[in-house]
Amino acid sequence: MGRYKDEINELMDKQIVKGVSRYGQVLEDNPRGVIESLEYQSEELVDALFYTREAIEKMKKMEKSIKKVYAIANNVLWFDDNSDYKTALWEILYALNPDLEEYPELEYIEEMEDNDEL
């Protein structure tokens, strides 16, 4: 099976367990009427819209940071004149973490493989 299908199936299984734990029954056994079911669904869809807007805003910030990082790196390389690479790297770290007022003490971070989780 595809990875997305596997992930969706896993998520569905978790939701079923969560629902049974919370409500004591599977959804199919719920006695509520159709209107009430549609009301619950509309509430869930509104929540989904909020989560979507939140994700869009975060992606916009990330895209802006990536463009800024690219510009910093590009310009340092473009000058090709023994520029101060350390300063440029600090600018990149701050561009990637704009909420930090002061960067924490540096630690070595192992390189990640393409399939590693962030």
Secondary structure, DSSP 8 states (H G I E B T S, - for coil): --HHHHHHHHHHHHHHHHHHHHHSS-GGG----HHHHHHHHHHHHHHHHHHHHHHHHHHHHHHHHHHHHHHHHHHHHHH-S---HHHHHHHHHHHH-TT-SS-----------TTS--
